[in-house]
Amino acid sequence: MKKTILALALIFGLSTVTFSCKDKEKQVSETEMHEAQHDKYKCPMECEEEKTYDEPGKCPVCKMDLQKVKEE
């Protein structure tokens, strides 16, 4: 009886360690990474005319959220 309980505990412990150590981060495909690198953002009010930014944020002039520029 003790051997059975010990064997079940060992199996449970090993399976817990095995499944909890998997990499749970999302894998980003090459196309998603390529698209993310080329996103451009600009002010919707065009405070700085056609100036674009590489990252989302706020316009330094009017403080509005920058909007993603649609590629043509």
MMTF fields as JSON, N, C-alpha, C and O atoms, coordinates in Angstrom:
{
  "mmtfVersion": "1.0.0",
  "mmtfProducer": "UNKNOWN",
  "numBonds": 287,
  "numAtoms": 288,
  "numGroups": 72,
  "numChains": 1,
  "numModels": 1,
  "chainsPerModel": [1],
  "groupsPerChain": [72],
  "chainIdList": ["A"],
  "bondAtomList": [4, 2, 8, 6, 12, 10, 16, 14, 20, 18, 24, 22, 28, 26, 32, 30, 36, 34, 40, 38, 44, 42, 48, 46, 52, 50, 56, 54, 60, 58, 64, 62, 68, 66, 72, 70, 76, 74, 80, 78, 84, 82, 88, 86, 92, 90, 96, 94, 100, 98, 104, 102, 108, 106, 112, 110, 116, 114, 120, 118, 124, 122, 128, 126, 132, 130, 136, 134, 140, 138, 144, 142, 148, 146, 152, 150, 156, 154, 160, 158, 164, 162, 168, 166, 172, 170, 176, 174, 180, 178, 184, 182, 188, 186, 192, 190, 196, 194, 200, 198, 204, 202, 208, 206, 212, 210, 216, 214, 220, 218, 224, 222, 228, 226, 232, 230, 236, 234, 240, 238, 244, 242, 248, 246, 252, 250, 256, 254, 260, 258, 264, 262, 268, 266, 272, 270, 276, 274, 280, 278, 284, 282],
  "bondOrderList": [1, 1, 1, 1, 1, 1, 1, 1, 1, 1, 1, 1, 1, 1, 1, 1, 1, 1, 1, 1, 1, 1, 1, 1, 1, 1, 1, 1, 1, 1, 1, 1, 1, 1, 1, 1, 1, 1, 1, 1, 1, 1, 1, 1, 1, 1, 1, 1, 1, 1, 1, 1, 1, 1, 1, 1, 1, 1, 1, 1, 1, 1, 1, 1, 1, 1, 1, 1, 1, 1, 1],
  "groupList": [{"groupName": "MET", "atomNameList": ["N", "CA", "C", "O"], "elementList": ["N", "C", "C", "O"], "formalChargeList": [0, 0, 0, 0], "bondAtomList": [1, 0, 2, 1, 3, 2], "bondOrderList": [1, 1, 2], "singleLetterCode": "M", "chemCompType": "L-PEPTIDE LINKING"}, {"groupName": "LYS", "atomNameList": ["N", "CA", "C", "O"], "elementList": ["N", "C", "C", "O"], "formalChargeList": [0, 0, 0, 0], "bondAtomList": [1, 0, 2, 1, 3, 2], "bondOrderList": [1, 1, 2], "singleLetterCode": "K", "chemCompType": "L-PEPTIDE LINKING"}, {"groupName": "THR", "atomNameList": ["N", "CA", "C", "O"], "elementList": ["N", "C", "C", "O"], "formalChargeList": [0, 0, 0, 0], "bondAtomList": [1, 0, 2, 1, 3, 2], "bondOrderList": [1, 1, 2], "singleLetterCode": "T", "chemCompType": "L-PEPTIDE LINKING"}, {"groupName": "ILE", "atomNameList": ["N", "CA", "C", "O"], "elementList": ["N", "C", "C", "O"], "formalChargeList": [0, 0, 0, 0], "bondAtomList": [1, 0, 2, 1, 3, 2], "bondOrderList": [1, 1, 2], "singleLetterCode": "I", "chemCompType": "L-PEPTIDE LINKING"}, {"groupName": "LEU", "atomNameList": ["N", "CA", "C", "O"], "elementList": ["N", "C", "C", "O"], "formalChargeList": [0, 0, 0, 0], "bondAtomList": [1, 0, 2, 1, 3, 2], "bondOrderList": [1, 1, 2], "singleLetterCode": "L", "chemCompType": "L-PEPTIDE LINKING"}, {"groupName": "ALA", "atomNameList": ["N", "CA", "C", "O"], "elementList": ["N", "C", "C", "O"], "formalChargeList": [0, 0, 0, 0], "bondAtomList": [1, 0, 2, 1, 3, 2], "bondOrderList": [1, 1, 2], "singleLetterCode": "A", "chemCompType": "L-PEPTIDE LINKING"}, {"groupName": "PHE", "atomNameList": ["N", "CA", "C", "O"], "elementList": ["N", "C", "C", "O"], "formalChargeList": [0, 0, 0, 0], "bondAtomList": [1, 0, 2, 1, 3, 2], "bondOrderList": [1, 1, 2], "singleLetterCode": "F", "chemCompType": "L-PEPTIDE LINKING"}, {"groupName": "GLY", "atomNameList": ["N", "CA", "C", "O"], "elementList": ["N", "C", "C", "O"], "formalChargeList": [0, 0, 0, 0], "bondAtomList": [1, 0, 2, 1, 3, 2], "bondOrderList": [1, 1, 2], "singleLetterCode": "G", "chemCompType": "PEPTIDE LINKING"}, {"groupName": "SER", "atomNameList": ["N", "CA", "C", "O"], "elementList": ["N", "C", "C", "O"], "formalChargeList": [0, 0, 0, 0], "bondAtomList": [1, 0, 2, 1, 3, 2], "bondOrderList": [1, 1, 2], "singleLetterCode": "S", "chemCompType": "L-PEPTIDE LINKING"}, {"groupName": "VAL", "atomNameList": ["N", "CA", "C", "O"], "elementList": ["N", "C", "C", "O"], "formalChargeList": [0, 0, 0, 0], "bondAtomList": [1, 0, 2, 1, 3, 2], "bondOrderList": [1, 1, 2], "singleLetterCode": "V", "chemCompType": "L-PEPTIDE LINKING"}, {"groupName": "CYS", "atomNameList": ["N", "CA", "C", "O"], "elementList": ["N", "C", "C", "O"], "formalChargeList": [0, 0, 0, 0], "bondAtomList": [1, 0, 2, 1, 3, 2], "bondOrderList": [1, 1, 2], "singleLetterCode": "C", "chemCompType": "L-PEPTIDE LINKING"}, {"groupName": "ASP", "atomNameList": ["N", "CA", "C", "O"], "elementList": ["N", "C", "C", "O"], "formalChargeList": [0, 0, 0, 0], "bondAtomList": [1, 0, 2, 1, 3, 2], "bondOrderList": [1, 1, 2], "singleLetterCode": "D", "chemCompType": "L-PEPTIDE LINKING"}, {"groupName": "GLU", "atomNameList": ["N", "CA", "C", "O"], "elementList": ["N", "C", "C", "O"], "formalChargeList": [0, 0, 0, 0], "bondAtomList": [1, 0, 2, 1, 3, 2], "bondOrderList": [1, 1, 2], "singleLetterCode": "E", "chemCompType": "L-PEPTIDE LINKING"}, {"groupName": "GLN", "atomNameList": ["N", "CA", "C", "O"], "elementList": ["N", "C", "C", "O"], "formalChargeList": [0, 0, 0, 0], "bondAtomList": [1, 0, 2, 1, 3, 2], "bondOrderList": [1, 1, 2], "singleLetterCode": "Q", "chemCompType": "L-PEPTIDE LINKING"}, {"groupName": "HIS", "atomNameList": ["N", "CA", "C", "O"], "elementList": ["N", "C", "C", "O"], "formalChargeList": [0, 0, 0, 0], "bondAtomList": [1, 0, 2, 1, 3, 2], "bondOrderList": [1, 1, 2], "singleLetterCode": "H", "chemCompType": "L-PEPTIDE LINKING"}, {"groupName": "TYR", "atomNameList": ["N", "CA", "C", "O"], "elementList": ["N", "C", "C", "O"], "formalChargeList": [0, 0, 0, 0], "bondAtomList": [1, 0, 2, 1, 3, 2], "bondOrderList": [1, 1, 2], "singleLetterCode": "Y", "chemCompType": "L-PEPTIDE LINKING"}, {"groupName": "PRO", "atomNameList": ["N", "CA", "C", "O"], "elementList": ["N", "C", "C", "O"], "formalChargeList": [0, 0, 0, 0], "bondAtomList": [1, 0, 2, 1, 3, 2], "bondOrderList": [1, 1, 2], "singleLetterCode": "P", "chemCompType": "L-PEPTIDE LINKING"}],
  "groupTypeList": [0, 1, 1, 2, 3, 4, 5, 4, 5, 4, 3, 6, 7, 4, 8, 2, 9, 2, 6, 8, 10, 1, 11, 1, 12, 1, 13, 9, 8, 12, 2, 12, 0, 14, 12, 5, 13, 14, 11, 1, 15, 1, 10, 16, 0, 12, 10, 12, 12, 12, 1, 2, 15, 11, 12, 16, 7, 1, 10, 16, 9, 10, 1, 0, 11, 4, 13, 1, 9, 1, 12, 12],
  "groupIdList": [1, 2, 3, 4, 5, 6, 7, 8, 9, 10, 11, 12, 13, 14, 15, 16, 17, 18, 19, 20, 21, 22, 23, 24, 25, 26, 27, 28, 29, 30, 31, 32, 33, 34, 35, 36, 37, 38, 39, 40, 41, 42, 43, 44, 45, 46, 47, 48, 49, 50, 51, 52, 53, 54, 55, 56, 57, 58, 59, 60, 61, 62, 63, 64, 65, 66, 67, 68, 69, 70, 71, 72],
  "secStructList": [7, 2, 2, 2, 2, 2, 2, 2, 2, 2, 2, 2, 2, 2, 2, 2, 2, 2, 2, 2, 6, 1, 7, 7, 1, 7, 7, 7, 7, 2, 2, 2, 2, 2, 2, 2, 2, 6, 7, 7, 3, 3, 7, 6, 6, 7, 6, 6, 6, 6, 7, 7, 5, 1, 1, 7, 7, 5, 7, 6, 6, 6, 7, 7, 5, 7, 3, 3, 7, 7, 7, 7],
  "xCoordList": [0.83, 0.0, 0.875, 0.601, 1.925, 2.806, 3.516, 3.744, 3.868, 4.553, 3.629, 4.079, 2.36, 1.392, 1.216, 1.206, 1.079, 0.919, 2.175, 2.093, 3.33, 4.598, 4.733, 5.178, 4.354, 4.432, 3.484, 3.864, 2.261, 1.302, 1.786, 1.641, 2.355, 2.883, 4.036, 4.143, 4.892, 6.019, 5.532, 6.037, 4.568, 4.007, 3.342, 3.534, 2.571, 1.904, 2.929, 2.776, 3.957, 4.992, 5.728, 5.944, 6.109, 6.816, 5.94, 6.41, 4.673, 3.788, 3.539, 3.432, 3.447, 3.254, 4.457, 4.296, 5.648, 6.858, 6.969, 7.314, 6.682, 6.797, 5.861, 6.283, 4.61, 3.634, 3.725, 3.29, 4.262, 4.358, 5.584, 5.666, 6.527, 7.754, 7.678, 8.658, 6.559, 6.444, 6.462, 6.001, 7.007, 7.057, 5.652, 5.094, 5.087, 3.704, 3.605, 2.502, 4.76, 4.708, 4.245, 4.501, 3.555, 3.049, 4.215, 5.076, 4.228, 5.236, 4.778, 3.663, 5.638, 5.303, 5.879, 7.065, 5.027, 5.476, 6.334, 6.313, 7.085, 7.948, 7.143, 7.575, 5.986, 5.186, 4.65, 4.613, 4.234, 3.746, 4.875, 4.665, 6.069, 7.204, 7.582, 7.917, 7.529, 7.86, 6.867, 7.262, 5.581, 4.555, 4.707, 4.547, 5.015, 5.133, 6.31, 6.268, 7.347, 8.516, 8.258, 8.969, 7.262, 7.032, 5.787, 5.409, 5.139, 3.978, 4.425, 5.449, 3.649, 3.921, 2.688, 1.563, 2.907, 1.828, 1.98, 3.091, 0.822, 0.86, -0.338, -1.297, -0.267, -1.328, -2.553, -2.412, -3.75, -4.955, -5.26, -5.968, -4.74, -4.97, -3.877, -3.934, -2.898, -1.775, -1.077, -0.768, -0.837, -0.15, 1.255, 1.727, 1.903, 3.267, 3.305, 4.27, 2.252, 2.081, 2.186, 1.351, 3.181, 3.271, 4.272, 4.674, 4.681, 5.653, 5.038, 3.902, 5.807, 5.334, 6.275, 7.425, 5.756, 6.507, 6.493, 5.574, 7.515, 7.625, 6.796, 6.497, 6.425, 5.69, 4.433, 4.402, 3.396, 2.202, 2.518, 3.452, 1.749, 1.951, 1.025, -0.082, 1.477, 0.687, 1.436, 2.666, 0.682, 1.255, 1.906, 1.284, 3.143, 3.799, 3.184, 3.408, 2.421, 1.83, 0.446, 0.212, -0.484, -1.871, -2.223, -3.318, -1.313, -1.478, -2.551, -2.966, -3.003, -3.95, -3.186, -1.981, -3.902, -3.29, -2.912, -3.695, -1.69, -1.277, -2.056, -2.365, -2.375, -3.131, -2.23, -1.325, -2.502, -1.728, -1.996, -3.144, -0.928, -1.029, -1.299, -0.599, -2.312, -2.626, -1.635, -1.38, -1.077, -0.126, -0.876, -1.971, -0.296, -0.94, -0.5, -0.942],
  "yCoordList": [-1.198, 0.0, 1.262, 2.218, 1.25, 2.414, 2.616, 3.749, 1.504, 1.613, 2.23, 3.013, 1.885, 2.426, 3.928, 4.697, 4.332, 5.761, 6.528, 7.624, 5.952, 6.592, 6.709, 7.742, 5.661, 5.679, 6.728, 7.459, 6.818, 7.824, 9.244, 10.144, 9.431, 10.748, 11.135, 12.29, 10.178, 10.43, 10.777, 11.72, 10.036, 10.307, 11.685, 12.455, 11.985, 13.287, 14.419, 15.424, 14.259, 15.286, 15.522, 16.667, 14.447, 14.582, 15.203, 16.028, 14.812, 15.389, 16.875, 17.663, 17.26, 18.669, 19.494, 20.565, 19.004, 19.72, 19.79, 20.838, 18.698, 18.647, 19.64, 20.38, 19.673, 20.545, 21.993, 22.877, 22.27, 23.65, 24.353, 25.579, 23.621, 24.224, 24.579, 25.067, 24.348, 24.68, 26.186, 26.94, 26.617, 28.026, 28.475, 28.001, 29.383, 29.803, 31.102, 31.574, 31.701, 32.955, 32.709, 31.66, 33.71, 33.605, 33.686, 34.56, 32.772, 32.79, 33.773, 33.67, 34.718, 35.721, 35.263, 34.951, 35.229, 34.801, 35.887, 37.041, 35.504, 36.464, 37.582, 38.735, 37.259, 38.302, 39.299, 40.498, 38.827, 39.738, 40.643, 41.837, 40.086, 40.878, 41.896, 43.038, 41.484, 42.374, 43.534, 44.685, 43.229, 44.27, 45.216, 46.427, 44.68, 45.507, 46.466, 47.56, 46.08, 46.933, 48.119, 49.121, 48.023, 49.07, 49.896, 50.714, 49.714, 50.528, 51.97, 52.219, 52.895, 54.315, 54.955, 54.517, 55.992, 56.688, 58.186, 58.707, 58.874, 60.329, 60.948, 60.259, 62.25, 62.988, 63.086, 63.405, 62.816, 62.932, 64.381, 64.623, 65.334, 66.753, 67.315, 68.477, 66.49, 66.864, 68.133, 69.031, 68.19, 69.338, 69.521, 70.645, 68.419, 68.477, 68.049, 67.443, 68.374, 68.05, 66.549, 65.803, 66.082, 64.662, 63.892, 62.79, 64.447, 63.776, 62.502, 62.51, 61.396, 60.124, 59.648, 60.079, 58.747, 58.169, 56.653, 56.078, 56.015, 54.555, 53.845, 52.66, 54.55, 53.936, 54.745, 55.957, 54.072, 54.823, 55.7, 55.424, 56.731, 57.639, 58.83, 58.706, 59.986, 61.209, 62.245, 62.292, 63.064, 64.156, 65.149, 65.547, 65.549, 66.508, 67.907, 68.707, 68.216, 69.544, 69.602, 70.416, 68.721, 68.807, 67.723, 67.735, 66.804, 65.738, 64.701, 63.934, 64.667, 63.629, 62.335, 62.354, 61.204, 59.919, 59.849, 60.221, 59.362, 59.171, 58.022, 57.052, 58.116, 57.066, 56.354, 56.945, 55.066, 54.255, 54.73, 54.942, 54.894, 55.325, 54.094, 53.087, 54.181, 53.081, 53.115, 54.156, 51.924, 51.848, 51.924, 51.376, 52.596, 52.76, 51.698, 51.683],
  "zCoordList": [0.0, 0.0, 0.0, -0.726, 0.822, 0.878, -0.455, -0.877, -1.121, -2.41, -3.464, -4.3, -3.426, -4.374, -4.164, -5.125, -2.93, -2.615, -3.006, -3.561, -2.716, -3.068, -4.591, -5.093, -5.327, -6.784, -7.356, -8.271, -6.842, -7.316, -7.019, -7.846, -5.844, -5.468, -6.387, -6.799, -6.707, -7.591, -8.999, -9.609, -9.517, -10.844, -10.869, -11.809, -9.847, -9.759, -9.719, -10.415, -8.917, -8.794, -10.11, -10.509, -10.774, -12.045, -13.127, -13.911, -13.173, -14.191, -13.918, -14.859, -12.667, -12.317, -12.759, -13.345, -12.484, -12.877, -14.396, -14.943, -15.074, -16.532, -17.195, -18.083, -16.789, -17.447, -16.997, -17.734, -15.839, -15.382, -15.942, -15.875, -16.485, -17.009, -18.485, -19.049, -19.113, -20.53, -20.72, -19.864, -21.867, -22.199, -22.588, -23.578, -21.809, -22.042, -22.809, -23.086, -23.164, -23.901, -25.326, -25.916, -25.861, -27.223, -28.2, -28.091, -29.143, -30.185, -31.261, -31.772, -31.597, -32.597, -33.935, -34.042, -34.94, -36.261, -36.895, -36.467, -37.918, -38.605, -39.256, -39.254, -39.81, -40.459, -39.446, -39.724, -38.272, -37.235, -36.771, -36.559, -36.611, -36.159, -37.231, -36.917, -38.493, -39.599, -39.659, -39.848, -39.499, -39.524, -38.343, -38.496, -37.17, -35.973, -36.085, -35.521, -36.794, -36.924, -37.851, -37.777, -38.716, -39.695, -39.42, -40.258, -38.28, -37.953, -37.709, -37.073, -38.22, -38.024, -37.412, -37.653, -36.621, -35.929, -36.167, -36.266, -36.258, -36.401, -35.698, -35.349, -35.499, -34.817, -35.732, -36.913, -35.206, -36.031, -36.414, -37.391, -35.666, -35.974, -36.892, -37.296, -37.21, -38.07, -37.577, -38.361, -36.272, -35.664, -36.234, -36.405, -36.519, -37.028, -38.5, -38.964, -39.2, -40.614, -40.834, -40.323, -41.574, -41.917, -41.058, -41.43, -39.918, -39.069, -38.494, -38.019, -38.542, -38.01, -36.915, -36.822, -36.091, -34.979, -35.107, -35.689, -34.56, -34.633, -33.568, -33.709, -32.513, -31.408, -31.093, -31.307, -30.583, -30.18, -28.969, -28.216, -28.799, -27.673, -27.811, -28.336, -27.34, -27.414, -28.238, -28.237, -28.932, -29.713, -28.747, -27.762, -29.017, -28.105, -28.16, -27.251, -29.199, -29.342, -28.689, -27.796, -29.144, -28.657, -27.625, -27.063, -27.382, -26.368, -26.716, -25.847, -27.97, -28.394, -28.645, -28.899, -28.572, -28.858, -30.338, -31.212, -30.601, -31.977, -32.578, -31.885, -33.851, -34.535, -35.524, -36.114, -35.69, -36.618, -38.044, -38.434, -38.81, -40.2, -41.056, -40.949, -41.899, -42.815, -43.962, -44.567, -44.245, -45.358, -46.663, -46.794, -47.621, -48.93, -49.89, -51.039]
}
